[in-house]
């Protein structure tokens, strides 16, 4: 888990950042059975397709994600990314 203000690494039990004193918002996704579901179908890609982009600490904060991508043709300079975690 990381501080939203200064990006310092925090313990899972932290209530305040030890570096800048900002109050820590505890992740609400962990263990709740909820999360993000992405289902994409693209026939022809000439640009970029990103399934999901999550900020720093999302994975350690208990983010649950399901990403399904059905991509047909990726043309020159096209890109397909399932997930980006971090900043």
Secondary structure, DSSP 8 states (H G I E B T S, - for coil): -B-TTT--B--TT-SB-TTT--B----S-TTSS--EEEEEEEEEESSEEES-EE-TTTTTTT--EEEEEEEEEE-TT-EEES-EE--
